[in-house]
Every structure is written in C-alpha cells, then in structure tokens.
Amino acid sequence: MQLLSKLEGHQDIVNAAIIIPGEDGVISISEDKTIRIWLKRDRGAYWPSVCHVLSSPASSMDYHSESKRLFVGMDNGYVSEFNVANDYNRIKLIKNFFAHQGRVKEVLYSPQTESLLSVGRDKNLVWFNSENGNRIGSYMCKFACSSLQFDHQSGHAFVGDVNGQIEMIKLENNSFRTITTLKGHSSIVRCLEWDSLNQLLFSGGSDKSIICWDIGGKKGTAYELQGHNNVVTSLYFSHQSRQILSSSEDSMIVGWNMNCQRQETPEWAESDFCQLCNRPFFWNVRAMYDQKTIGFRQHHCRLCGKAICDQCSPNRSTLPKLGYEFPVRLCTECYPTKVQDSDRVSLAKFYESKHCVNHMSVDEPNKLMVTSGFDRVIKKTERILLWILSNISAIENCFSKYNSTIIVTSQLRLIALNRL
C-alpha cells in the first residue's frame, strides 16, 4: 500500500467517515462537534472544504448521494438534515428532527418510502416523514438500542440492542407489528448489515462474533463467523463477490467468503457427566462422592456439541465451514474421524488496518474503502477491494504479486494500494 496523503483536523474521536460516491472526497463526523467534507485538491492533497460546527457531538450519519441529503444524529437526541452543495463546498441546514431523549446511535434515510429512521439510547425506534418532518410513529424496545437496519421494500426494521438481541419490526404507516426477536449474541449488537437480494441479515457484536441470519429461508437458520479478537464494529456485504467485510477494534479487517456451503454450529448439550468418559462435572456432588473422584470443568466440542471434560478434548483445529477461523476444542471422537485437511481450508482473508476501527465505509464500484478509528485517524484505501471483494482463488494469486504496509499516525490518512 502506498500512502497518498495525510488529513489533519479532527480533535476528537471520528465516529463515522463515508466516501462520496463518484467524487474524490470523504464526509466525516466526530465527537469534536464538527462535520467535515474532505476533497482532493490539484496537488493531490486532501483539504476540508466544509467544517460545520454542531451544537452537540455527532454520533451517526447517513448520506444519500443522488439527492445530496445528509442526515446527522447527535448526542443530544436531535437528527439534523443538511443539503450538500453540488461543488461540496458548503452545506445548508434544512430541518431538525427531535428524535430521542439521549444519544442517537443510528440514523437511516429511506428514499423509497420517504422516511427517516433512527434509534437511540432511550430504547426507542422512531420514524419520520422525511419531506415534512412529521413524526410518523415510534416503538419502544426492551433495552437500549445500539444498531439499525431497514428493508426498504418490505418495510421491516431490524434493531439491535445492548443485551445482544435483534428485534424485527414491521412498520406500517403510523403503526407497527413485532415479528420476532433474534437471540444469538451474548453482548451488545454493535452493527447490522442487510442483504436485500438474498434476505440475509448480518450482525456483529461486542462478543467478537458475527452471525448470518437467514431471514428469507424462514427456518431459523443462522451461521456464526468467529475470526476477530475484539469487538466487531462495522459490516459491509458485497453483492458482486458475495463476501462480507468486517472491521474490529482488534485492528483487523476480514473478508468472509459467503459463496460457499456453510454449516450451522451445533447446540451445546448440558449434562452432569462427561458424555464420553462419564466422569462427573464439579457441580455434581453426589456423583463425585459415589465415584470417589474430583469433579471436572465442563467443555463442549465445537463440531458435535457434546458436553465433555478437558481430558476428552485435547485436540484443537480450525473449522472454517462452521465459521471458526481460529483453532477450537474438539472431542476425541470427532477429531480423528470427522475432520479432514480439506475441512481446514480457510474461508476468510485477514488484513491489518494498524488502528482500532470503529466505522467502515465501502464504495464498491470505485474499489474504495474508508475506515475511521479511535485514534482520530481516518484511513482511505484505494483498490484494496480488489483483494477483499474478489473470490478466494483470485486472492490467493494476488499474494505473490502484492505486498501491503500501512503507516500509522494520530491524524487522518489516505492510503492507496498499488502494484509493486
């Protein structure tokens, strides 16, 4: 990767940065209460053409490039709509939406339904008429909201919360209908991504896991993806290559191949005894006394789901088809008979971003990606999607032709991937 330019300006955490489609520019928002539009100048450097100061820290945003409408959610509960000038040198405040009693966690604009949706820490999902600013309706969730996605065609909203649940709600004008609650994460659902073509919902959580929910199949199928060592912060699904990109606070960006036959992880069995050697677990006091032995800790085989002790699960292996890209525990029955070398072939590619990423934006037609991090850095990478969003065999071939390095600073940076 070749460094193109360094962008300096934000004085606090950059909460989001998005690429302006079709333009060589970036829109960013920060805890320093500013909206900035960065454009590439004649000499190749990027400078802010707009630095608009808000009344409160900006927490989330959504930008519609065709109408040049920018919606910014803030810490005080308001969502402000701006109109971006054609030359991107100024923005004009159009209206304010009083949406929440606390921080706005996510804001989404739906041009098809002419509605604006937002979720906040006050547990509310709120939707407005984006044209006249009137509040259409609201829905109170069980826990504080943390993420949002919306299917424009069917009118279904997906709301993630701090308890690890995702509520699916059908919005019908000024009313709503609760469809179901998806339970799979053990901690905050930090991000959601919706594949409208295949009706798949992807969720990333603070529990380091990604779950693919097959909503269209209506069978409750869910696939887990385990490849991060820290909070999953952002997701992007590529319809062209059928890969899901994930970013995390572990400074890694992962491209997951979803164009393969993945398997559901088995449910973990619960037992008072090891299901292989029949020795008791430590809470089974009566069996410990009868067998005159010390109880063991309960573990689980990731392939069959049996409850086992440590002595019956000494082996470790990756299981990419089940979503495990790191070595996991296997029992003595499954490891020698059910795991072949072909089952260990990785279905994901890992890339080091060199900073803790809290937001990621992708412009797939132009092969661009922008990440923003907790160190007040925005990194813009060019043509990196040639690697991440191509198929697995193409990625393998690229490794012999390309090398990648990223230089870290405490400022805003743009980076390009060039052939060496």
JOHU-V104858 format. One record per pair of residues at least 24 apart in sequence whose C-alpha atoms are under 6 Angstrom apart, sorted by sequence separation. I is the first residue (numbers start at 0). GAP is how many residues later the second one is. D is the distance in whole Angstrom. If there is no record, write none. Layout:
[[I & GAP & D] [I & GAP & D]]
This chain:
[[32 & 24 & 4] [76 & 24 & 5] [120 & 24 & 6] [162 & 24 & 6] [163 & 24 & 5] [207 & 24 & 6] [31 & 25 & 6] [32 & 25 & 6] [76 & 25 & 5] [119 & 25 & 6] [162 & 25 & 6] [163 & 25 & 5] [205 & 25 & 4] [318 & 25 & 6] [30 & 26 & 5] [75 & 26 & 6] [76 & 26 & 5] [118 & 26 & 6] [161 & 26 & 4] [317 & 26 & 6] [319 & 26 & 6] [30 & 27 & 6] [75 & 27 & 6] [76 & 27 & 5] [204 & 27 & 5] [319 & 27 & 6] [29 & 28 & 6] [74 & 28 & 4] [160 & 28 & 6] [203 & 28 & 5] [300 & 28 & 6] [28 & 29 & 6] [159 & 29 & 5] [300 & 29 & 5] [73 & 30 & 6] [300 & 30 & 5] [72 & 31 & 5] [274 & 32 & 6] [273 & 33 & 6] [274 & 33 & 6] [376 & 33 & 6] [383 & 33 & 6] [273 & 34 & 5] [376 & 34 & 5] [377 & 34 & 5] [378 & 34 & 5] [379 & 34 & 4] [380 & 34 & 5] [381 & 34 & 4] [382 & 34 & 6] [273 & 35 & 6] [374 & 35 & 6] [376 & 35 & 4] [377 & 35 & 6] [378 & 35 & 5] [379 & 35 & 5] [380 & 35 & 5] [381 & 35 & 6] [268 & 36 & 6] [136 & 37 & 5] [267 & 37 & 5] [268 & 37 & 5] [135 & 38 & 5] [266 & 38 & 6] [268 & 38 & 6] [49 & 39 & 6] [265 & 39 & 5] [4 & 40 & 6] [48 & 40 & 5] [49 & 40 & 6] [104 & 41 & 6] [105 & 41 & 6] [222 & 41 & 5] [146 & 43 & 6] [189 & 43 & 6] [190 & 43 & 6] [14 & 44 & 6] [145 & 44 & 6] [146 & 44 & 5] [59 & 46 & 6] [60 & 46 & 6] [61 & 46 & 6] [264 & 57 & 6] [262 & 58 & 6] [261 & 59 & 5] [262 & 59 & 5] [256 & 90 & 6] [256 & 91 & 6] [255 & 92 & 4] [254 & 93 & 5] [254 & 94 & 5] [253 & 95 & 6] [253 & 96 & 5] [225 & 97 & 5] [252 & 97 & 6] [224 & 98 & 4] [225 & 98 & 5] [226 & 98 & 5] [252 & 98 & 5] [223 & 99 & 5] [251 & 99 & 6] [251 & 100 & 5] [251 & 101 & 5] [250 & 102 & 5] [250 & 103 & 5] [250 & 104 & 5] [250 & 105 & 5] [248 & 107 & 4] [248 & 108 & 5] [247 & 109 & 6] [232 & 125 & 5] [233 & 125 & 5] [233 & 126 & 6] [254 & 133 & 5] [240 & 148 & 6] [240 & 149 & 6] [15 & 343 & 5] [17 & 343 & 5] [12 & 361 & 5] [13 & 362 & 5] [12 & 363 & 5] [11 & 364 & 6] [0 & 403 & 5] [7 & 403 & 5] [0 & 404 & 5] [7 & 404 & 5] [6 & 405 & 4] [5 & 406 & 6] [6 & 406 & 5] [5 & 407 & 4] [4 & 408 & 6] [4 & 409 & 5] [3 & 410 & 6] [3 & 411 & 5] [2 & 412 & 4] [1 & 413 & 6] [2 & 413 & 6] [1 & 414 & 5] [0 & 415 & 5] [1 & 415 & 6] [0 & 416 & 4] [0 & 417 & 6]]
